Amino acid sequence: MKIKTFTISLLTFLLAACGSHASLNTQDEKIWQAAETISVFQPPAGFEPEVTVEFKDYTLISFSGNSPQSHLYLIQSQNEQDETRLSGVLNDLLPGASDFKQRTTVLENRPVIIRGAQSTLIISEGTNGDQLRYRQAMVQFAGNGGPALLVYSEPLSRWNEETLNALLASFE
């Protein structure tokens, strides 16, 4: 819960400081509407809408799960050039690569189909700020309005490959 409060507070501060026309919303209906601008999908059981932020050409959607460490994020850019940048960053995440600052290690890169197109799923594992182990999946895909990224994280004790596969298959 403290992560959610901190994140929302930080986003609100940053958006206000930018002085631009940004939109932050915590109403479930608005979050689902924003999510559908990226893709129709079914989050895992227990995941509920948390917040959506729309800033310039970007949309961020956040869902939280049963555990405070369970998160699902969708990020979309309306700028097609971001697809090339995102691909470049994700292509650098090879198995065995680690990030000391983020306390994560890439475990696997796996080909997947999402929304009918081939992509690469990146599975990493790390330790969060509370010293709890977690696993994370990231995959780039073509959203309804431009290049998009799915980030799904669960505590290691709750990680389930079948849940991940069902999530990926649910994207329309």
Long-range contacts (C-beta under 8 A, 24 or more apart in sequence): 1-68, 2-68, 3-68, 4-50, 4-51, 4-64, 7-51, 7-62, 8-51, 11-51, 11-53, 15-53, 15-55, 18-55, 20-55, 20-56, 22-53, 22-54, 22-55, 22-56, 23-52, 23-53, 23-54, 23-55, 24-51, 24-52, 24-53, 25-51, 25-52, 25-53, 26-50, 26-51, 31-61, 34-59, 34-61, 35-61, 35-74, 36-144, 37-76, 37-143, 37-144, 37-145, 38-74, 38-76, 38-143, 38-144, 38-145, 38-148, 39-74, 39-115, 39-141, 39-143, 39-144, 39-148, 39-171, 39-172, 40-171, 40-172, 41-167, 41-170, 41-171, 41-172, 42-166, 42-167, 42-170, 43-72, 43-167, 44-72, 44-152, 44-163, 44-166, 44-167, 45-163, 46-70, 47-72, 57-146, 59-145, 65-154, 66-158, 67-154, 67-155, 67-158, 69-128, 69-130, 69-132, 69-134, 69-153, 69-154, 69-155, 70-153, 70-154, 70-155, 70-158, 71-151, 71-152, 71-153, 72-150, 72-151, 72-152, 72-153, 72-167, 73-149, 73-150, 73-151, 73-152, 74-143, 74-148, 74-149, 74-150, 74-151, 75-148, 75-149, 75-151, 76-143, 76-144, 76-145, 76-146, 76-147, 76-148, 76-149, 77-146, 77-147, 77-148, 78-145, 78-146, 79-146, 79-147, 80-146, 80-147, 82-146, 82-147, 83-140, 83-146, 83-147, 86-140, 86-147, 86-149, 87-140, 90-120, 90-122, 90-138, 90-140, 91-120, 93-122, 93-124, 93-138, 102-126, 103-127, 103-128, 104-136, 107-135, 112-139, 112-168, 113-168, 114-139, 114-141, 114-150, 114-168, 114-171, 115-141, 115-142, 115-171, 115-172, 117-141, 117-142, 121-168, 125-156, 132-156, 133-157, 134-159, 135-159, 137-164, 139-168, 141-171
